[in-house]
Amino acid sequence: MPGPSVSQPEPALVAASFGRQFYVRSPTGAWADRVAVTRGKRTDVCVGDRVDVRALGPDQAVIEALQPRRTLLQRSDGWRTKLLAANVDQAGVVLSADPPFSEALLVRMLIALDTAGIDAALVANKCDLQAARTIEPRLAAYRALGYPVFEIAARVHPEATRDTLRGWLGRRTTLLIGQSGMGKSTLVNTLAPDADLRTREISVALSSGRHTTTFSRMFELPADTAPDARIIDTPGFQSFGLAHLSASQRTHAMREFAPLLGRCRFNDCRHRDEPGCAIREAAERGDIDAVRYRIFARIGDDGD
């Protein structure tokens, strides 16, 4: 008797990741979403990746190949690297004044995004609160550097939030990142009204139970929110290591440093306490933002 038929590899999009399990989607809708695993101990797959999968049944698959990426965002410390998302067009860093956002964390995320070639914007949430006034000077500093800044109040003004972000989101895949407590989950639910339901479905499929906030996932947005648009939601961060980046990469990712590079007394200047450092002196004169410079100077050579 002939043996069982073996399915051929098919293209798929990684729509969620949890540990070493993934939720994959047909880019054409040819089959229902499936849980997928990698062969062996491979871990270099993340949300947004385009892969080839082989079906193991109606709702399971194995990832056979990883397609080349356009972009990849990752964070790292001295021990491991965490892949956050691939093939995104842009990213929104969600922040707020209540609780106060960490600008040190913001600087690190922007350095990683710039180095990855991903356009970044600041999404200032909870702007209906009195405390929002306290961060206006810092938002102005980032506008001056050319970062788009969107001021929203997702919980109390959901329709205005969608109107504000529609043009930015449309026809793009957008990564939303930020520290815990900034209201990112509320924003995700404002943009994708079925996000909670979809998250529960994915959580059950991945057997991750109640741990719905610990994995990254992609949502398609309704056409009336933004046409041909997707967002990738990630767990909130409390740290963002840059150990995978060299000192030169971190320096070049600071936009205000660009006109000053090459003007230091020493070619190997680390832009901290070396004599004749053009960047430190510019910060002392107020020619570049002193807050961002101090944060940069505290990032160690290993990025921690």
N, C-alpha and C positions, 0 to 999 in steps of 0.2 A: 504494500500500500504506500502511496506517496506520503511523505512527511508533511507536517504543517507548513503552510505558506509563511514566508518571512516578509514583513512589510519593508518597503523601501524608505530610506531617509526622506524626511519632508522638512521644509523650512518652517521655523517657528520663532516667536518672540518671547523672551523671558519677561513675564508680567509680574512675578513676585519671587522673592527668595527668602528662605528661612533655613539657616544652617546649611546643610548640604542637600536640601530639597528645593525644587523650583516648580513654579506654576507657569506652564507654557501655553501660548495662544497661537492659533493659525493666523497668519497675516491676511489671509483671504476669507477667513471664516469657514473653511472647508471642514473643520471638525471642532468638537467641543474642547474647551480648555482641559488640560491634563496636568497631572503631577508628574514631574520628571526628576530623574537622578542622573548624576554623571557616572561615567565608567571609572573604576578604580578609586583613587583618592583625589581626583581632580577637584580643585576648589576655585579655579579662576573664571567663574561665571557669575554674572550679577544681573540685576534688573536692567532692561533695555538692550541686553545682548540679543543679537540675531544668531540663531543656532540651527543646526540640523538635528532632528530627532527621529528616532525609530519607535513606532508604537509597540507597546507591550500588551495592549489590551485597549478597551474603549476609553479608559480614563487614566492610563499610565504610559510613560514613555521613558526612553533613555537618550541622553544627549550624546550625539556621536561626534559633532564637530562644532567649533566656535568660529563664526565669521569675523573678518577684520572689523575693527571698531573705528568709528569717526572720532569719538571722544571717550574719555574714561576719567571719572573722578574717584580718587581714593584718599584715604587717610592712613597714617601709620605711626607707630612708635618704634622703639628699639627692638621689639620682639616680633611684631607681625604687621601685616598690611591688610586693610579692610577695603574691598572694592564696594563703592556706593552705587554707581549707576554708569551705564554706557550709552553712547549714541544719543545723548541729549543735545538739544540746540541751545539751551540757555538754562539759567538757574535763578531762583529767587531765594534770597536769604531772609527768612521771616524773623522779625524782631519786634520788641515793644518796650515801653517804658515801665510797665507794671506786669510782672516783676522786671527790674531793670536788665536790659540786655548786656552781655559781656562784650565790650569792644575788642578785647584781646582775642576772643573766640571769632568774632566777625572778621578781624584782620587775617587770621589764619585761614578761614574758609575762603576769603577772597584771594589770598595768595594761591591756594590750591586750585581754585577755579581758573584764575588767570593762567597759571602754568599749564593747565589742562586744555586751554584754548576754548573755554566755555564762557560766553557772555554772562555777566552777573548783574542783577538788580537787587535793590533793597526793598522789601515789602514791610512797611511799618504798620503793624496791626494795633488795634485798640486805640486808635487815634481819637475816639470819643471821650477818653478819660482825661481828667485834668492833668495827670502826670505826663501826658504826651508832650506838653510844652517843654519839659526838661530835656528832651532829646533833640529838639529842633536844631540847636547849633551843631550837633554832631551829624545830623542828616544833611545839613547845609554843606558840611565839609566833604561829604561823599558826593553830593551833587557837583561840587566844584571840581572833583576829580573825574567827572564824566559818568558816574554811575546813575542809572535811572533810579528814582525813588518814588514808590507808590505808597500813598498814605490811605489806609483803609480802616474800617471797623466791621470786620466780618460778622460778628455776632449780632450787632444791633442794626447794621445796614447791609444786609446780604445782597440786595439788588444793586445798590450803589457800588458795592465791592466788585460784583461781576461786570458792571459797566466800566469801572476803572481799569480792570485787568484784561478785558476782552481783546482789545487790539494787540496787546503784548503777548497773550497766550495763543492767539489764533494761528493755525497751521504750523505749530511747533510742538516739540516734546520738551516740557519744562520740569526741571528738578526743583523740588521745594525742600530746603534744608533750614535748620535753625536749632538753637538750644531749647531745652525743655521749658515749657511754660509760656511760650510766646504766642500761643493761640493757633499753631499751625494746623492742628486737627480740626478746629472750627473752620478754618479757611478751606481745607480740603473738602469738608462736608458742604460748604457753601458752593464750591465750584462743581463738585460731583455729588449730587444729592443721594446717590445710591452707594456712596463710599462705605458706609457702615455695613450695609448688607453684603456688599462684595467682599469686604474684609472678613466678615464672619464666614462666608462661603469658602474663601481661600484658606482661612484658619482651620476649618473643619477638614478640608481636602488635604491639607498638609499635616493634619493630626497635631497641630500646635496648640490646640485647646484655647485657653483664655489668653495666651500670650500674643494678643493681636497687635500690640504696639511695638513688638521687637523685630518686625521684619519690614522690608521695603516692598512697595507694590505700586503698580502702574494703573491709572484709571483713564478711561476715555471720557472726555467731557461732552456733555450735551451740545448739540449744534447751536442752540440758542444762547449758551454760555460763551462758547468760542468755537468757531468752525475748525474741523480737522485738527483737534488739539488733544494732547495727552499730558497728564501730570504724573510725576513719580514722587510719592511720599516716602520719607525716610524717618526712622526713629529720631527723637530729639537727642542732641549731643550735649555733653558736659565738657568734652575736650576734643581737640582736633589736632592730632600729631602730624608733623610735616617731615618725618625722618626720611621719606622717599625723595625729598627734594634737596638739591645741593644748595650751598650758601649763595652761589651765583643765581640760581633760579629764584630763590626767595627775594634776593635784591632786585632783580629785574621785574618781579611781579608787583613791586611797589611803584605805582604810576608816577608819583611825584618825584621819584629818584631819577627818572630817565634823563632829564637835562643835566644832571650832575655827575653821571657816571663817567669815569675816566678823568675826573678833575681832582681826585684826592692826591696827596703827596706820594703815597705808596701804592704800588700796583696791587698789592695783596691786602689792601685796607679792608677791615671787617666792618667799618662804619660804626664803631662803638667809641672807644676812647683814644684811638690813634691820633697823633698830632697831624694837623693839616687835612683832616677828613672834611671834604666839601659837604657831605650830606649832614653830618652832625652840626657843622657850623651853620648851615642853612636852617636847621631846626632851631638852633639857639637864637638866630636872628628873626625867626618867625616867618621865613620865606616858604617853609613847608610845614605841614601840620605836626606840631610837637607831640601830640598824643599818639598818633600813628607811629612816629619815629621811635618813641619810647617803647611801644609794644614790640616793634620790629627788633630793637636792640636787645630785648629780653629773650627772644627766640634763640635757643642754643644752637650750636653748630650741628647737632644731631636732629634738630627740629622739635625736640620735646619742650 
